[in-house]
Amino acid sequence: MTDALLELQDVAITYATRGGEVEAIRRLSLRLEPDEALGLVGESGCGKSTVALSIVRYLGRTGRIARGRILFEGRDLATVGDAELRALRGRRIAMVYQDPMASLNPVMTVGRQLMEVPMIHDGAGADAARRRALAMLGEVKLSDPEAVMDRYPHQLSGGQQQRIVIAMALIAEPALLIMDEPTTGLDVTVEAAVLDLVRELRRRHRSAIVFISHNLGTVARVCDRIGVMYRGELVEDGPVRRIFSDPRHPYTRGLLDCLPTLGRDKRHAPLVPIPGHLESSSSRPSGCGFAARCVHVEPARCTVGPIPLAPIDGDAGHRAACVRAAELPVWSRRRAEAPAAGAAVASTALVATEHLGKLYRPRRGLFGRRRPGVRALSDVDLAAGRRQTLAIVGESGCGKSTLAKVLAGIEVASEGRVSLDGVEIGGLGIDARDRRLKRKLQMVFQNPDSTLNPSHTVGYAIGRALRRLRGGAPADAAAGVARLLEVVKLSPAMAGRRPRQLSGGEKQRVAIARALAGDPDVIVADEPVSALDVSVQAAIVNLLAELQAARGTTLIFISHDLAVVRYLADHVAVMYLGAVAEFGPVERVFAPPWHPYTEALLSAVPVPDPDAVGGRIVLEGAVPRATERPRGCPFATRCPRKVGAVCDDTPPPVQRLADGHRLVCHIPAAELQRLQRMIAGP
């Protein structure tokens, strides 16, 4: 065995709280070899980010390394002095955070921030630092590095910001790169590009990587080994292929059972969430921390004492902390015992748009100069029937959220019609809609923290929605709050809690309960599961499907996760630059012929299978500005199947195929089908 670049030896990390010290990491030992990529996975709260922060000793005032050693290149990071630690940070160890704006100074240009790294750590002069910064921007594949150097962070897209942060981390050529959820919140094509970039830069710079994620598909694409964490402990680790093909800890199997893939849907393969929830670290059992949620538990063996990581079949490279690891049956993806949801019954459209357009008209500029308007939606025709799920997919900036805002009345349509159960609502803002219309359509947002007042209890938030939408006495509202919490599978006792006392999944359930207060016919859910870990995501997705089946609700589901869309949707609309590129039943849209843009989106989906093969379609070229819409096909500047000048100069025709499937492209559907091949789940 070679000398490890990084080694954690029996590490324990605690945080001081009002109730005493809480052990966030109980006992953790792991090794990272030079030029190796290790993925850390697990539910939110399992300790992944705490491990990352402990390596750079950035635990804040309340955190401390209570026990053990963190050896990096032979030095114990737990005991080195502050000056030596500052020299290591950025120079030998670099970190990329989930939110790039947490690392970028909004009042400094990108170039200045990049130049600081070699100037501070290597003593480089301004000219040499600028040359290195320009070269690094080229390595992370940002076009026109000179122009990017002079921009401020707010002038860049989310994907560009993340590339800048990666460039800042790698410009000093560190030996260790720590990446904490670097692709969470990015759309599927940007995520795929960032993952490809990480793999390429790793080969070029020979940096070891600790890659933290709750998306097992991204880990399979980047890492050599996986460590699975639960309640501050490593419960399984091993090579990527062994973990995905032969997981030996029940928790690892539970995480894999939660994953939606392009080959599964709610009618044929329901998701299986892990039962229960992640318990608090303040009260740990004497035995297995997962025992209370484990379907294979034997109390007499699993709960009596600590369970160490032990080799599987004598293989020291694959270990699991489970007394039954060798006894468990061969793993295959579990199926839910509950009956599959029935097929959505075709019905007349409950909500529909016709030639819908939205133009944002900015105020006049300096000296009264009129600035060009921003076309957010253009000629959008969609429809969803009762009990059906219509999914809206596409990259960031394609118009998904603007469409949701028009449906909900947060924005007003500029052209066209929006009908809700036969009533025209496109021109009605939320304040112009009466109580009956407000009750008919409710919205669930991506981030529940932005919609739940931290000063008020859960009961107040739901009760206020009940009173505003239904009226009635306060006593009736209290009973209604308890009933709605039970509907979303939360205890009525949670009505007295405030948002800070809830987990991310619980907050999202509260947001759904509030949306149900008016017993709506339509729920518009805008990225409701994008930031949730896989088990909570599976539970929320199943909850939405169950509520739809029980209440007959129509669901407008907006997402960039195509695996979740394939699982949940009945119909899919693929949007690009404010227009619908493809629309139809989900089984049609996910099988050839695809619009070239749909084809690229599907090829970018991270598949939770390290042996999966399939051609990644890299979208190159610039996205047209919203103020300068192209004369021809909006996708022409990036289309890998562009046929010539006709794509630039002539709007593409609408091709109407079987079962309401339509796509907008110059290439005939039969020719697209011949060129394309099926993308299947693992």
Helices and strands as residue ranges (DSSP letters): E 6-17, E 20-32, E 37-41, H 48-55, E 63-72, E 75-76, H 82-88, E 93-96, G 100-102, H 110-121, H 126-139, H 145-149, G 153-155, H 158-170, E 176-180, H 188-205, E 208-212, H 216-222, E 225-230, E 233-239, H 240-245, H 250-257, G 291-293, H 299-302, E 310-312, E 315-320, E 349-360, G 366-368, E 374-385, E 389-393, H 400-408, E 415-420, E 423-424, G 430-432, H 435-440, E 441-444, G 448-450, H 458-470, H 474-487, G 492-496, G 499-501, H 504-515, G 516-518, E 522-526, H 534-551, E 554-558, H 562-568, E 571-576, E 579-585, H 586-589, H 596-603, H 645-649, E 654-656, G 658-660, E 662-664, H 669-675
